Amino acid sequence: MRFAALFLFILCLAGPAAAQQQNTDVVAKVTRLEKAAVAMQDALPRPLKVGSEVQLGDVISTGKGARVELTFSDGTTARLGERTQFTVIEFVVEQNGGNAVMRLMKGAMQMTSGTLMKVADSSMIVQTETATIGIRGTTFWVGTIEDDMEVALFSGKGVYVENAGGRVELTRSGQGTSIGDMDQIPSEPVFWGKDKLDQAAATTAFSK
């Protein structure tokens, strides 16, 4: 009985410390949500709601017609459209720089970078199945409108889109590129018309 009581006492003391240790991996919170989204970690799903924490390695999945907005510790925001899968591999913010690596497995996303990209020695990339997107303090969109993965610069300094075939730079608002496959250089940047830009933005826009 004394051993059992001592064991329970130790568990009570360790509980808060263990919870604090788990929270060191929190990189973002859900700030907006429309319909259903879940986070998967170690094969365990967690239904998301406004205020839910997102940890490194969580695979965020959205359902049909769903939208979810994630706000990171530096103010970066990522809006995910329906039937999207997204994960954060690394997110480190330091006084003299930092590094962020994210992956979009499928679906559509609009991202606006935060204070991390205002520090000179910082890096932020988003990996996809066909290319890597390098971010330079900007708002951009990535997803599929027709058949190929496409990237568009909405505003800001620009992004580069790179794969085994080569690299292109989007440096002016309204420019976009498409990526056929990982070994084919992304298409030369062209200015998208208003209709296509609106169509892209609609894939991640909330109804209210």
N, C-alpha and C positions, 0 to 999 in steps of 0.2 A: 504493500500500500504506500509506504514511504517513497519507494522508487518510482511508482506510478505518479505520485503527486509531484515529485521532483522533475520527472520527465515532462509533465504537462506545464510546469512552471517555466522550464527551459524553452519549450515551444512558444509559450506566450511572449517571452523575451525576444526570441529570434524572429517572431512573426513580422513585426514592423520593419526590422532590418532587412529581411528577405524581400518584403514588398518594395522597400526603397531600392534594393539592388535591381529588381526587375524593371523599375521605372527609369533606370539609367539608359535603357534602350528606346525610350519614347522619343520620337522625332517630330511628330505632328499630332494635330487634333482634327476631328471632324467639325467643321464650322457651318456647313449646310448639307442638307440631305433631302432628297426627293425619292420616294419609294424605297426599295430595299437594296442594301449593300452589306457585305460581310467581310471580315478579315480572317484569313486562315493562317495559323501558325502551328507547326508540328502536327498537322492533320486535324487540328481542333478549330472549328469555325466559331467566330464571335459575331453576332449581329451588331451592326453599327448604328449609332444614333448620334445626334448632335452632342458634342462634348466627349465622345469616345476618343481614347488615345490610340495612336498608330505607332507600332514599334518596328524596329529594323527587322526585315525578313517577313513581315506580314504581307500576304498576297491579298490585295483589295480587289474584290469582285463585285460588280454591279449587275443588277437584274434588268429585265426588259423595261424600257422607259425610265430607268433610274438615272439620277445624277448625284454625285457626291463631291464636296469641296473639302480639300485637306489644306490646313494652314500649318506651315512648318515653323520651327523655333525662330528662324530669322525673318519671318514674314512672307517667305515664298508661298504661293498658292498654286494648287493643282486641282483643276476641275475635270472629273472623269465622266464620260458619257455612258450610255447604256451598254451592257454586255462588254464591259471593259475589265481587263486584269492588269494590275499595276503593283510594283513592289519597290521598296527602298532598300538598296544594298548597303549604302554608306551615306552618312550625313554628319559631318563634323564641322562645327563652327568654332573658330579660334580668333583671337584678337589680331593675329598677323596673317590670317588666311584660313582656308578651310577646303573641304572637299565633299562633293555630293555625287553619288552614283545612283541612278534610278533605272528601272526597266519597265517599259510598256510592252506587255506580251500580246495584247490585242485590244481593239477598240479605239477610242478617241480621247484626247486630252488637250486641254488648254492650260498653259502654265505661265505664271508671272513670277520672275525671280525676285528675291528679297535682298536683304542687306549683305548676304554672303557674297554676291557678285559685285559688290561695291568695294571689296577688298582686293588689292592688286594680285596677291598670290593665291587666289582662290580658283577652284575649278568646279563646274557643274555640268554633268552630262546625263542624257537620257538614252538608254540603249533600246533598240527595237530589233525585230527579227532581221531587218534588211540594212540597217544603218545606225550610226551613233550620231546624236545631236549634241553639239557643244553650245553652251548658252553664255551670252555675254551681256547680261543685264537687259532683259527683254520680256515681251509677251509674245508667245508663239503658240501655234496649234499643230498637232500631229494626229493623223488618223487616215481613214480610208473613205473617200467619197464615191469613187467608182470601183476600180479593180486594184490599183497599186496604192501602197502607203505614200502619203503626201505630207509635206511640211510647209507651213506658211508663217511668215513673220507678220504679226499684227502691229507691233510697235517696239521701239527700243533700239539698242545698238546693233543687234543682229544675232544670227546663229550660223554655225556651219553644220553641214550634213555630210557625213563621211562613211565610206565602207571600203571593201577590198578593191573596188573599181576606181575610187578617187574621192575628191572632195569638192563641194560647191559651197559658196557663201551667200547667205541671204542678208543683205545689208540695208534694204529699203523697205519700208512698210508696204504691205500688199504683195510682196514677192512670194512665190512658192516654187517648190520643186517636187518631183515624184521619183520614187525609187522602185524600179522593177524587181530587182533581186540583189542579194548581198554582193555579187561579183560585178554588177553593172553600175557604173558611175551614175549618181543622181543626175536628173535632167538639168539643163541650164536654167537658171532662175528666170521666171517670167512674172509679169504682173497679173495677178488674178483679177477678174472683173468683180464688181460688187456682188453679183448674184452668187458667185462661187465662194467668196469670202463669207457672205451671210450664211450660206449652206454649211460651211465648215463651223462657224460659230454656233449654229443651231444645234450641232451634235453634242455640245457640252453645256448649253444654256438651260437655266432653270425656268420653269414655267411662271414663277412669280418672283 
